[in-house]
Amino acid sequence: MNVPVWIDGKLVRAEQAAVSVFDHGLLVGDGVFETVKSVNGLPFALTRHLDRLRLSARRMELPEPDVEAIAAGVRACLAEAPAWPLGRIRVTYTAGPGPLGSDRGDEGCTAVVVVGEQRPFPPVADVVVVPWPRNEHGALTGVKSTSYGENVKALKYAKAAGGGEALFENLAGDLCEGTGSNVFVVRGGRLLTPTTASGCLAGVTRALTLEWCGGVEEDVPLSALYEADEAFLTSTTRDVQPIRMVDKTVLPAAPGPVTAKAMRIFAERSAADLDP
């Protein structure tokens, strides 16, 4: 499948797509990114994702990305791609070519858009809590940075233990997030999710779930995950996914009634408005 790639304002053939080997995003992970879902060839919540890209760039002290040009690049790539029922759009924005160390160069940033087909996630998730806590006070907390090595290692650990997603606690011992997801728990009929002060990323699907389905943001002790009546993950490509098992603890229901309602509402609202 030869879907074009958009690089710095130009569509190029996939086999000809290239960035400098001196790009700081490649050398030291000096960049930010977004993953955007496409549905039948159309992007979902693109405005929110590009707003977050802009915010991540600002927090990384990168120059302001041209989000209008990037949005045009997204649409241009999708126009050349099959209208997949579910697709994944990857937008990457880096500091551009730079020296081999941590200092940045002055040649300008690099922006790339790549699209591909996304396979649906399983109907339920088994998750594994990893032994490495998130630092809720770190310099990159809340930034969707390309420095993803920690997530790669955590997900590999979870899959080796039979899980499909890894979950982190933070330094305070509270529930934080997954490698590519946010987490909600249901206790006594209350829908809870960790605050962004926990160190979790402010997920787009997380925000929409809170707006459309209700719920409360508060500190959630890690132990509450194992004791939950229900729990679910949210992310751009999985929407709302019930959690069946946490480590070796099977939850009472997957989905339970609160999760099932959230799944229904999210499906209805997202189908009615592709750019909420």
C-alpha positions as CSV (number, residue, x, y, z in Angstrom):
1,M,0.0,0.0,0.0
2,N,1.7,3.2,-1.2
3,V,0.1,5.9,0.8
4,P,2.0,9.3,0.6
5,V,3.8,10.9,3.5
6,W,3.5,14.6,4.2
7,I,6.8,16.3,5.2
8,D,7.1,20.0,5.8
9,G,4.3,20.9,3.4
10,K,5.0,18.4,0.7
11,L,3.5,15.0,-0.2
12,V,6.1,12.5,-1.1
13,R,6.0,8.8,-1.9
14,A,6.5,6.6,1.1
15,E,9.6,5.0,-0.2
16,Q,11.1,8.5,-0.9
17,A,10.1,9.9,2.5
18,A,13.2,11.0,4.5
19,V,14.3,13.3,7.3
20,S,17.8,14.2,8.3
21,V,19.8,11.7,10.3
22,F,20.7,14.8,12.4
23,D,17.1,15.5,13.3
24,H,16.9,16.0,17.0
25,G,13.7,14.0,17.2
26,L,15.7,11.0,16.0
27,L,18.9,11.8,17.9
28,V,17.5,12.6,21.4
29,G,13.7,12.4,21.2
30,D,13.4,16.2,21.0
31,G,9.9,16.4,19.6
32,V,6.2,16.0,20.2
33,F,3.5,14.0,18.5
34,E,-0.2,13.2,18.2
35,T,-2.1,10.1,17.2
36,V,-5.4,10.8,15.6
37,K,-8.1,8.3,14.7
38,S,-9.7,8.3,11.2
39,V,-13.1,6.8,10.5
40,N,-13.9,5.9,7.0
41,G,-11.2,8.2,5.7
42,L,-12.1,11.2,7.9
43,P,-10.1,12.4,11.0
44,F,-11.8,12.4,14.4
45,A,-11.3,15.3,16.9
46,L,-8.5,16.7,14.8
47,T,-8.9,20.2,16.2
48,R,-8.4,19.0,19.8
49,H,-5.4,16.9,18.8
50,L,-3.7,19.8,17.1
51,D,-4.5,22.1,20.0
52,R,-2.7,19.6,22.2
53,L,0.2,19.4,19.8
54,R,0.6,23.1,20.0
55,L,0.5,22.9,23.9
56,S,3.1,20.2,24.0
57,A,5.3,22.2,21.7
58,R,5.0,25.2,23.9
59,R,5.9,23.2,27.0
60,M,8.9,21.8,25.2
61,E,9.8,25.4,24.2
62,L,9.6,24.5,20.5
63,P,8.5,27.1,17.9
64,E,4.8,27.2,17.3
65,P,3.7,24.5,14.8
66,D,1.7,25.6,11.8
67,V,-1.3,23.5,12.7
68,E,-3.4,24.7,9.7
69,A,-0.7,23.4,7.4
70,I,-0.5,20.1,9.4
71,A,-4.3,19.7,9.2
72,A,-4.1,20.2,5.4
73,G,-1.4,17.5,5.4
74,V,-3.6,15.1,7.3
75,R,-6.4,15.6,4.8
76,A,-4.1,15.3,1.8
77,C,-2.7,12.0,3.1
78,L,-6.2,10.6,3.9
79,A,-7.4,11.6,0.4
80,E,-4.8,9.4,-1.1
81,A,-5.4,6.5,1.3
82,P,-8.1,3.9,1.3
83,A,-11.2,4.8,3.3
84,W,-10.3,2.4,6.1
85,P,-13.1,1.8,8.6
86,L,-10.5,2.7,11.3
87,G,-7.2,4.4,10.6
88,R,-4.3,5.9,12.6
89,I,-2.8,9.2,11.8
90,R,0.6,10.0,13.2
91,V,1.6,13.7,13.4
92,T,5.2,14.2,14.5
93,Y,6.8,17.6,15.1
94,T,10.5,17.8,16.1
95,A,13.1,20.4,16.7
96,G,14.7,19.7,13.4
97,P,18.4,19.1,12.6
98,G,20.7,19.8,15.5
99,P,24.0,18.8,17.1
100,L,24.7,15.3,18.4
101,G,24.1,16.4,22.0
102,S,21.2,18.0,23.8
103,D,21.7,21.5,22.4
104,R,19.2,22.4,19.7
105,G,20.1,23.6,16.2
106,D,18.7,26.6,14.3
107,E,17.7,25.1,11.0
108,G,14.0,25.0,11.8
109,C,11.5,22.3,12.9
110,T,10.4,19.1,11.1
111,A,6.7,18.2,10.7
112,V,5.6,14.8,9.4
113,V,2.2,13.2,8.8
114,V,1.9,9.4,8.2
115,V,-1.4,7.5,7.9
116,G,-2.1,3.8,8.1
117,E,-4.9,1.3,8.9
118,Q,-5.7,0.6,12.5
119,R,-6.9,-2.8,13.7
120,P,-9.7,-2.7,16.3
121,F,-8.6,-3.4,19.9
122,P,-9.9,-6.5,21.6
123,P,-13.4,-6.1,23.3
124,V,-11.8,-6.2,26.8
125,A,-8.3,-5.4,28.1
126,D,-6.1,-7.3,30.6
127,V,-3.7,-4.8,32.2
128,V,-0.5,-5.1,34.1
129,V,0.8,-2.6,36.7
130,V,4.5,-2.1,36.0
131,P,7.1,-1.6,38.7
132,W,8.4,1.8,37.4
133,P,6.4,4.8,38.7
134,R,5.6,7.9,36.7
135,N,7.3,11.1,38.0
136,E,4.4,13.5,38.3
137,H,6.9,16.3,38.9
138,G,9.1,15.7,35.8
139,A,10.0,18.3,33.1
140,L,7.9,16.4,30.5
141,T,4.9,15.6,32.6
142,G,1.8,16.2,30.6
143,V,3.8,16.5,27.3
144,K,3.1,14.1,24.5
145,S,6.8,13.8,23.8
146,T,8.5,11.6,21.3
147,S,10.7,10.3,24.2
148,Y,8.7,7.1,24.5
149,G,11.3,4.6,25.6
150,E,9.8,4.2,29.0
151,N,6.4,3.3,27.5
152,V,8.0,0.9,25.1
153,K,9.7,-1.0,27.9
154,A,6.6,-0.9,30.1
155,L,4.4,-2.3,27.3
156,K,6.9,-5.1,26.6
157,Y,6.8,-6.0,30.3
158,A,3.0,-6.1,30.3
159,K,2.8,-8.2,27.2
160,A,5.4,-10.7,28.6
161,A,3.0,-11.1,31.6
162,G,0.0,-11.7,29.3
163,G,-1.5,-8.2,29.4
164,G,-2.5,-5.9,26.6
165,E,-1.6,-2.6,28.3
166,A,0.7,-1.5,31.0
167,L,-0.5,0.9,33.8
168,F,1.7,3.2,35.9
169,E,1.3,4.4,39.4
170,N,3.0,7.7,40.3
171,L,5.6,8.6,43.0
172,A,2.7,9.3,45.5
173,G,1.4,5.7,45.0
174,D,-1.7,6.9,43.1
175,L,-3.0,5.5,39.8
176,C,-1.7,7.5,36.8
177,E,-2.1,6.2,33.3
178,G,-1.3,3.6,30.7
179,T,1.4,3.7,28.0
180,G,-1.1,5.0,25.5
181,S,-4.3,5.3,27.5
182,N,-6.0,6.9,30.4
183,V,-7.9,4.9,33.0
184,F,-11.2,5.2,34.7
185,V,-12.5,3.2,37.7
186,V,-16.0,2.8,39.0
187,R,-16.5,2.5,42.8
188,G,-20.0,2.5,44.4
189,G,-21.5,3.8,41.2
190,R,-19.0,6.8,40.9
191,L,-16.9,7.2,37.8
192,L,-13.4,8.3,38.7
193,T,-10.3,9.2,36.7
194,P,-6.9,10.5,38.0
195,T,-6.3,14.2,37.8
196,T,-3.7,15.5,35.4
197,A,-1.7,16.4,38.5
198,S,-1.1,12.7,38.9
199,G,1.3,12.9,35.9
200,C,-1.1,11.5,33.3
201,L,-1.5,12.9,29.9
202,A,-4.6,14.9,29.3
203,G,-6.0,12.5,26.8
204,V,-8.5,13.8,24.1
205,T,-10.7,10.7,24.6
206,R,-10.4,11.1,28.4
207,A,-11.7,14.7,28.1
208,L,-14.6,13.7,25.8
209,T,-15.6,10.9,28.1
210,L,-15.7,13.3,31.1
211,E,-17.8,15.8,29.0
212,W,-20.2,13.3,27.6
213,C,-20.4,10.7,30.3
214,G,-19.7,12.6,33.5
215,G,-17.2,11.4,36.0
216,V,-14.9,13.0,38.6
217,E,-11.3,13.8,38.5
218,E,-9.5,13.1,41.8
219,D,-6.5,11.3,43.2
220,V,-7.1,7.5,42.9
221,P,-5.0,5.2,45.1
222,L,-3.5,2.4,43.1
223,S,-5.3,-0.1,45.4
224,A,-8.7,1.3,44.1
225,L,-7.9,-0.2,40.7
226,Y,-7.9,-3.8,42.2
227,E,-11.0,-3.1,44.2
228,A,-13.0,-1.4,41.5
229,D,-16.5,-2.6,40.5
230,E,-15.6,-1.8,36.9
231,A,-12.7,-0.1,35.1
232,F,-12.0,0.9,31.6
233,L,-9.3,2.4,29.4
234,T,-9.7,5.4,27.0
235,S,-7.5,6.3,24.1
236,T,-7.8,7.7,20.6
237,T,-7.8,4.4,18.8
238,R,-9.6,2.2,21.4
239,D,-12.3,4.7,22.5
240,V,-13.7,3.1,25.7
241,Q,-12.3,-0.4,26.4
242,P,-13.5,-2.4,29.4
243,I,-10.8,-3.8,31.7
244,R,-11.3,-7.5,32.5
245,M,-8.3,-8.2,34.7
246,V,-5.7,-6.2,36.6
247,D,-2.6,-8.3,37.0
248,K,-4.2,-11.5,38.3
249,T,-7.3,-9.8,39.8
250,V,-10.5,-10.3,37.7
251,L,-12.9,-7.4,38.0
252,P,-16.6,-8.2,38.7
253,A,-17.8,-7.1,35.3
254,A,-16.3,-6.1,31.9
255,P,-18.2,-4.2,30.9
256,G,-20.3,-3.3,33.9
257,P,-23.3,-1.1,33.6
258,V,-21.4,2.2,33.9
259,T,-18.8,1.2,31.4
260,A,-21.4,-0.1,29.0
261,K,-23.3,3.2,29.2
262,A,-20.0,5.2,28.6
263,M,-19.3,3.0,25.5
264,R,-22.7,3.6,24.1
265,I,-22.7,7.3,24.7
266,F,-19.2,7.7,23.3
267,A,-20.1,5.8,20.2
268,E,-23.2,7.8,19.6
269,R,-21.7,11.2,20.2
270,S,-18.5,10.6,18.2
271,A,-20.5,9.3,15.3
272,A,-22.6,12.4,15.3
273,D,-19.7,14.9,15.4
274,L,-16.3,14.1,13.9
275,D,-14.7,17.3,15.3
276,P,-16.2,17.8,18.7
